[in-house]
Amino acid sequence: MNFENPDFIEFVTPICDFKYSWLVEPDTKFDKNEYKVHCLIPAEKGTEISDKLDAMLEEWKQCCKAYDSKKAWKLVDPQPWAYQEEDGNSVLYLKCKRKAAGVRKDGTTWSIQLPIFDSKGQLVSNRDPLQKLGPGSQGRVKLRARPYSAPIGVGITLNIQEVQIIKAVEYTAATGFDAVDGGWTDDVKEEAAEAETFAASAAGDF
């Protein structure tokens, strides 16, 4: 591997659950401007991917040391892949992203739109239904894994190339809890409700 121009690898995830999806419009929080999706791959289907990424990271660490053996190289922690428990299941968790826009060295600007495909492999033309993908959404992601060296340390980034949506579930905000009989209540709201009921019942009396 060449330190100045390190190799990259590309792969496609198996069908997996999507979490924290920003695929149509980029996430602009914290002064960032990037597309992103977190992939939850069943552990038994993620072994080949994690093995490739582990091997790439180890080769990159050796490459950095060979490039400058006197430098105290620092490894970014955590890397964007790890096995963890999610809703009681063991998954390979991949944090994937891609810059949506930037400025070139000559001062000109650039921007990209992620290629998104439907379950039939057709390029999506109406992207509006995919603006807010919530839990339960599934798909596949084509990724480019590339080594990097930065002031924060060295590591591997998982760069989104293309996305295929297999199941689209619209994100909905939490709506609260079901009522429980006999529990604590907000007396102010209860009194207001009683007053409204009384006013309504008395409205027709003379």
Secondary structure, 3 states (H helix, E strand, C coil): CCCCCCCCEEEECCCEEEEEEEEEEEECHHHCCEEEEEEEEEHHHCHHHHHHHHHHHHHHHHHHHHHCCCCCCCECCCCCEEEEEECCEEEEEEEEEEECEEECCCCCEEECCCCEECCCCCECCCCHHHCCECCCCEEEEEEEEEEEEECCEEEEEEEEEEEEEEECCECCCCCCCCCCCCCCCCHHHHHHHHHHHHHHHHCCCC
